[in-house]
Amino acid sequence: MSLSLEEKINMLPSLRATVEAHGLLAKKALGQNFLLDRNITGKIIRLSLNAQNLSDYRTKSAPARAA
C-alpha cells in the first residue's frame, strides 16, 4: 500500500527536533523562525512537490537593480 503525501510528511521528524538535535538555532531576527512551524514546512513541501510535477513550470528572475 502506498502512503499519501500527507502521511509521508507526518512521518518526518519535526524540523524543530532536528534543529535542536544538532545544536542549531532558528533566529527570528534573520527570519528563520517560520521554519519551525510544521504547518508552514508541510505547505513548502507540498508546493515544491507540485512544482516539480508541472511540465511548464518556469521561474521569473527579478529585474536587475542599478547600483
Secondary structure by P-SEA (a helix, b strand, c coil): ccccaaaaaaacccaaaaaaaacccccccccccccccaaaaaaaaaaaaaaaaccbbbbbbcccccc
